[in-house]
């Protein structure tokens, strides 16, 4: 909908946001803002704020935000054009005329909607005829009794060449309109025939619930088994999801959306009380459909058939989604048991069996990892390298730089674990070289390193570490560095993480930099040799106290004899908690700033930090914190 510049701004200026929101949410005035229970998620304590001055709403609980137009589009189910027209009418604004060509096209589309709706009613009326007995029998066998037919608007297309064309011509609907709406086709000799013949008819609706196309299921042995309407001015198969008018609201309440393969899978789930389900129309998920799914829920669950074709479809969907990934948005996957699809599983074992099957969906990265393992042998270094190269190539297709980097790290960690398993536990640590006396500031080859931490050979005096009063943050910092000193293998696996480790305690941060610097000069050191290097650089007191038995005992996951798998997992757990604590502090400061200023800039900062904190909390929930370290 093309509108003159400034019209939307004028509309927003005339609308009082609290009036629009107040029609759906009970608001209480708090100073210059209004608060209420958020309509976008279930809550008992109000976290939803409306600011008339700023013209936007924000929920501190779920992060929903927007203006009056956004609010009406999300909760009213209207598209942009309808929303603008409704709100403009309320405040006495006339929506400017569109481009004449665009207006004519819109009017023609509206006319086609009427034609398709009339066809839907006609198909429904045919389902009760004698010739439709096979369609009725098929529906009953699939678990859809007569009481459900009207709910899903099932119909029947008679198995005759042009009965729909002749019927509609008698009603004054021209053949050209039927062809344009996908109900009829022309041959080269200009004769015409009904597009759907001898099929069970399943209507396909747009977001607003208006019928725009049909799916036809053959009754018998014909091909293709399923036939969709051709693309028309109303319908483009790759941009539509079957079932979305009902699923959009249901997904908001359920917190997720289920993606299944067929129309009748969706209908079976709706009938079983699981209306948050949609299906692509016989094709692999398209980029547009993935974006539509993310508008319903951040992590849609693909419940594809458990057969080989379903597994291939899941992998195609994952590969299609990879470039589109963004923070908080991904896909999850469920492989249904026994080769079932959702419909057959519910009929065979009940909806409870389906609920159990989808209770723990597989993250997308795990699906990609499994697919890569099935395609590669891993018994030689060369084959492991080929596996890693393929995984890195997949990760490199991700456009978001943060997610791309996290995928690359995760894949590398998994390959490293495979290598350790193949070597029977990772092999021995590099032998120590106690006689090593490389001069300060010199690396391999005898050349000074640019930006060397300590070009001055004078040792750094180690300040005293606080005794018992350093606080939780300093305790975590000390634990992280003590683990590195006791297990330098961490530097081989997590060098970047150690280098970027946020350390607020000055003396510990200097030590962290020295550890990274030493490793860059001489990798593969064992614990004793690394500590000797650091003592030569003036850190004797600090190293001794961090690795002393009484201090090392405070880091039980990283004791001298601990298995490296446990060390790495515990170290990353502590690191994640440490980073999360810092983010929480930043979020509190951002929330206070937002309450005081309510500016767009403050809102954006708060939203970004809250998303990071929420994502971290979901990740932390999976950590094993049973190693005894008080985080």
N, C-alpha and C positions, 0 to 999 in steps of 0.2 A: 504494500500500500504506500504509494509515493505521495507525500504531503509537503506543502510549502515549508521552507525553513522557518522555524519559530512557532509553528502551530502547536507542536507538542509542548513546548515550553510555556506557551500561553495557557494550554489546557491544565498543565500541572500547577501553574500559578493560581488558577481559579478554583481548583479542587482543594477542599480541606481534607487532608488524609485521614484524620481521626473520624470524619463522617463516613468515609468509605469503609474503613476498617471496622468502625463501630456497628455497622449493619450485621457483621458476622462474629465480632468479638466484643465481650463486655469489657469496656475500658474504664480505668480509674485514673483521674488526673493526679499527677505527681509533679508539682511545680510547673515547668513549661512543657513537660512531656506527659504522655499517657502510658499506662502499663496494663497488661492483661495476660491471660493464659494464651500461649502460642497456639494458633490454629494449624500449624504445620507439624507438630509432634505432641504426643501426650505428656502433660506435665501437671503437677499439683500446685507448684509455687510459680507465680507469674515471673516470666523472664523476657516477655515480649514488650518492646518499647516502641512507641510511635511519636515522632517529632514533627509537628506541623510546621515549625520554623524551618527545619531542614528539608522537609518533604520526603522523608524516608522512614521506613520501619526497620527494626532489627531485633532478632531473637538471640539473647545471650546463651540460650540452651542449645539450639540446633544450628544457629548461624544463618537462618533465613533472613533475607534482606531485600529491599526494593522500594519502589514508589507505588502510587495508587494503581497505575496501569499494570505493573507486575502482580500486585495483590489480586486484582480482579481476574487476570489471566490464569493465575495459579489456582484460585479457589472457585472461580466461576466457570472454568472450563471453556472460556471463550478465546478466540484467536485475537490477534492484535487489532485487526480492523473492527471487529465487533466491540471489543472493549473500548476503543477510542470513540466509536459512535455512541455507545451507551453513556459513557462519562461526559462526553461533549453535550449530549442532550440534557443531562442533569443540570449543567451549569449554563445552558443557553447559548452554547457555541454551535455554529454550523460547520460541519466538516467540509473543507474545500473540495470542490469537484476534482476527480482524478483525471488523468490523461484519458481522452476519449477512447482510444484503442483499448487501454486497460479496462475501462469501464465496460465496453462492449464484450470483452472476453469474460469479465466477471459475470455479466448478465447471462452470457451463454452457458457458463459453468453452472450457474444457479438453475437454468432451464434443464440441464442434463441431470442435475440432482433429482428433479421432479420425475424425469423419465425413469431413472434407475429405481427410485422409490416405488413407482407404479409397477415396474417389472418385479420388484421384490414381493409386492402384495400378490401379483399374479402367480409367481412361482409358489408362494405359500398356499394359494387356493388349489393348485394342482396336486399338492401332496395328499389330499384326501380322495383323489380319484382312483378308479379301479386300476388304471395302468401304473399308478405309483406304488402298488403293493410291494414290489421289491425294495423300494426306498424305505418304506415304513418298516419292513422286516429287518432291513440292515440297521436302522436306527435302534430298534429294540434289541437286536443282538449286541450292539455296542453299548447298551445300558441307558439309552435315551427313550423313555416312555412318552406316550402322547402328551402328558402334562408338561413336558419340557420343550416340545416342538415350537410353541409360540414364543417361549423365552428366548430361544436362539434364532427364531425366524427361519427355521429350516424350510426348504421348498423342494419342488421337483420340476425338472425341465422335460417335457414330453419328448419321446424319441421319434420326432417327426421333423421333416426338413425345414419348414418355415411357418409353423403354427404360431409362434410368437410374432413374427413379422405381420402375418395376416390379421391377427387379433389386434395388434396395436395400430395398424393402418385403419382398421374399422373405428378405432377410437380417435383418429385424427392425428396420430403421431407419425411423422414422415420417416421413411426408411433411412434417410441421411442422419436423422437424430439417433436412430437405433445403432447405426454403424459407428457414429461418433462416440456413443456411450458404451461401446464394446458388447452390445447385445446381438449384433448381426455382423456378418462378413459378406463382402462381395467377391465373386469370382472374376476372372479375366473377361468373361463374356458379359459382365455386368449383372448377371443373375445373383441373387442373394440367398443366404441360408442362416438359420438360427445358430448362434455361436455355441450355445449349450444345448445338447440333445441327449436324452436318456440318462440324465445324471441327477444325483442328489445335489441340491443347491444349498450352499452355505454363504449367507451374506457377509460382506466385509464392510465395516463402518469406518468413518474418519474419526478424528479425535472427539468431535462433538456428537458422535453417535449416528450421523447421517449415512445411509447406505451409499457407497460409491462404486462398488464392484462386487464380484461374486467368485466363489470357488466352487467347482463342480467335481463331485466324486463319482467315478464310473461305477456302474452296478453290473458286475460280471467280470469278464476277462479282457475288456477293452483297454486300449492305451491312448493317451497317458492316464494313469490312475487318477491323478488330480489335475485339473485344468483351471487356471486363474483367468480372469478377465484380461484382455490385452491392455497395454498402457493407453490411457485416455487423458483428456484434459482434467479429469477428476482423480485419476488413479495412476500411480507410478509404483510398481511392485516393490522396488528396492527402498522405498521411503515409507513403507506402511508396515504396521505390526497388527496382526489379527488379535482382537480382544482388547485393544488399548483404551476404548472409552470407559470400560469398567475397571480395567487394571490400574489406571492412573491414580484414582482415589484410593483403591484398595492397597496399592503398593506403598502409598504414603503412610497408611495405617499399619501395614505389616512391616515396614522398614526395609523391604526388599521386593524384587520382582523376579518371577520365575520365567525362564525362556524355554519353551518346549518346541517340538518339531512340527506338530500338525494342528489344524483347526479343532479336531475332535479331542485332542489332548487338552487344549484350553477349555473346551466346553465341559469335559469330564472334571477338570479341576474346579471350575466355577460351580458345577453341580454338587461337588463334594465340599463346598464351603471354602475353597482356596481361590478366590477371584483375582489374586494378584499375579496373573499368568498371561503371557502373550506368546505369539508364534510368528516367525518370519514366514513369508509366503512361498515355501518350497525352494528357497535358495539359501546359500550361505549368508550369514549376517553381513550387511553392508555397513560402510562407515556411517552413513546417515542413520541407520537403525541402531547402531551402537550409541550414537549421540542421543537418540530418542530414549533409549533405555536408561542412560545416565541422567536424563531429566526426571525419570521416575525414581531411581535409586542409585546410589554411588557404586554398588557392587552387585549387579545382576547375577543371578545364578542360572547357568545353562544346564537344564535337565535333559540331556540328550539320550537317545536310545542307547542301551548297553551293547548293541551289536557293533560290528566293525565299521559300518557306515556312520554310526553315531559318533564313534571315537574319531574318525576322520573329520567329521563336521566340527567337533569340538576343537581340534587342532587348527583347522582352517579359521575358526572364529578367533582363536587366540592370536594367530599370526596377523589377522586383519586388525585386531585391536591394539597390537603392540605399538605402532606409531602414534596412536591416539591417546595413550595412557597419560594421565595427569594426576597430581597429588590427590589421594583419596578416592580415585576412580579406577576401577579395574573390572575384571570378570572373574567369577568363580564357577566351578564345574562339578557336576554330579554325574556319575556313571550308574545308571539304574541297574539293579541286580537281575540276573537271570535272563538278560536280553530283552527285558520289558521296556515298553514305553510307558509314560505316566498313566494313560488310559487303561492299558492292560494290567498294570500293577495294581491300580485301584480296584479294578473288577476282580482280580484274582485274590488279593490279600487285604483289601480295604485301604482307606485313606491313611490310616495309622502307619502302614508299611511305607507309603510314599513319604510321609512326614519324617520318619526315621531315616530314610534314604537321603533326604536333602538337608538333614540337620547339621552335617559337617562337610560343607562343600570344599573342594580342593582349590587352593589359590592358583592363579594362572601361572606363576613362575614354576610351581611344582609340576603342572601339566607339561610345560615346555621342557623341563628337565627330564621327565620320564620319556617324552618323545625323542629327545636327543640321545638318551641312553639306548633306546631300542634301535637306533640307527647307527650306533658306533660300537666297535669293540674297544676295550680299554686296557688291554693286557700289555701294551708296550708304550714307551714314551711318545712315539710318533702318533699312535692312535689316540692317546690322551690329548696330544696337541691338536689333532684334527677335531676332536670333540670340543675343546676349548675354543678353537677358531670359529666353529659353527655357532657356538653359543654367543661369542662376542659379536658375530655378524648379526645375530638376531637382536641383541641388546642395542646395537648401533642404529637400528631402525626406529628406536624410540625418540621422539622429537623433544620431549621434556628433558633438559640436561640433568636435573636432580634424579629423576627416576632412571634415566639411562645409566648414570653412574652407580646407583644402588643395584641395578640388575647386573652390571658388569662385576661388581664386588661379590654379589651373592653367587653368581656362576663360578667365579674364580675360587671362592671358598669351597664350593662343592667339588670342583675338579681337584683341589688340593686334598680334600678328604679322601677322594678316590685314590689319589696317588699314595697317601699314607696307608690306606687299607691294603693296596697292592704290595707295598713294601713291608707289611706286617707291623704297622704301628708308627711309621714315619721315619724309621732309621735312626742312627745315632746322631747326637748333636755334633756340630763341628768341633774338632779337637781344640782345646785351649792352647794358646801360644804365650806362656807366661813371660818369655824373654822378649816379647815385642816391645820396642821402645821408639816407635815412630815419633819424630819431633812434633810439637804442637803446631797445628795449622797446616800439616802436610797430609796428603792423601796418597793413594796408590800411584806409583810413578814419581813420587817426590815433589809433586806440584802443589802449591797451596790451593785450598778450596776457596772459591769466591764466597764472600759473606761468612767466612769461618766464624763460629761462635766466639772463639777465644784465640785471636791471633797473638795476643800478648802471652808469653809463656809463663807469666806470673800466676801461680795457682789462685783459684777463687776460694776465698774463705767461706766455709759453710756455716750459715747462720744456724742458730739453735732451733730445732723443731719444737713447737709448743707441746707441753705435756698435759694431755687430757682436756684442754680447753680450746682446741682448734676448730670444733664444730663439725657438723656432718659433712659439709662440703670439703673441708680440708682432710677429713678422714678418708673420704672417697678418693681424693687426689693422691694421698699417701698410699692407699691400697693399690691403686692402678699402677703407680710407679714401682712399688715394691714387687708386684707381680712381674713386671718387665725385668727388673734386676734379677729375680730368681729364675725367670724363664725367658731368656732372650729370644727363643723361637717366636715369641709374640711379634718381634720386630720383622721377622721374615714374612709373617702373614698379615700383620696390621700396621705396617710402618706408617702409612698415611694417617691412620687413626691416632697413632701416638704423636705424630708430628702436629696434628691439629687438635690435640687434647686440650680442652679449656681448663687451665690451671690458674686459679686466682691467688694462691699463696706464692709470693715472689720467690722464695728459696726453692720451692718445688718446681716452679716453672723454669728456673735456671737449670736445674738438674734435668728436667725433661728435654730441654734444648741440647744439653750436653750428651744425653743418651742418643738422641737422633743423630747428632753430629758424629759421634763415635761410630755408630752403625754405618753411616754413609761412608766413612773412611775405611772401615774394616768390618764387613758383614760376616756372619757365621760364627761369631764369638759365643763361647759358652758363658755360664753365669759368672764363674770365678774370674775369667779373663776380662769380661766386661767391667766387673767391679774394680779390677786392678787398673784398667784404663781410667776409670773415673776417679780413683784415688790419686792417680798421678796428676789429675787436673784439679785437685784441691777439694774433692767431695768426700774425703774419707769419713768424716764425722757423720755426715748425712746418710751416706751409703750404709755405714755400720749400723746406725739406728734403724733405718728402714728394713734392713735384712736381719736384725737381731731376732732371736727366738721369740722374745716377748711381743715384738711388733709383727713378725711374720705370722705368729699365731692368731693375730687379728684378721688375717686374710686366709681363712681355712681352705678356700678353693685353690690357692696357689702355693701350698706347702711344697717344700723341696722335693718330695717324692710323688707329687700329684701327677696323674695322667694328663697329657697335654690337652686332650679333648675337654676335660673338666676345667683346666686352666683357661682355655680360650673362651669357653661358654661363660664361665664366671666373670672373666675380665670384661667381656662385652655386656653382660648384664649390668655390672657396676657402672660401666661407661654410659649405657643407655639411661640408667637412673640419674646419673650425674648430669647428663645433658638435659634430661627432662626437668630436673629441679631448676636449672637455669632458665629454661623456657617458661616454667610456671611463674618465676619471679618477674620475667619480662612481661608476661601476660597480665599479671596483677597491676603492674605499672601502666600498661596500655589501657586496661579497663578503667583505671582511675582517671587517666587522661581523657578517655571517651566520655565518661560521666561529666567531667568538668567542662569539656569544650563542645562535644557533639558535632565535630567537623567531619567532612568526608575523609580527610586524610587520617584522622584519628580512628575512624571506623575501619578503613582499609587496613591499617596496621593491626588493630585488634582482631579483625577477621582472619588475617594471615597467621597471626600468632596462635589464635584459638584452634585453627585447623591443624597446625603443627602439633600443638599439645594433645588434641584429640587423637590424631593419628599415632602419636607416641604412646598414649595410654592404651590404645588397642594392641600395640606391639608389646608393651610391658606386661599385659595380662597373660601372655604366653610364656613369660620367662620363669625359669626354675630358680627360686630364691631360697632354696632349702640348704644352701651350703654353709649357712651359719654366719655370714657376714651381715652385720646390721647396716642396711642401706639407709 
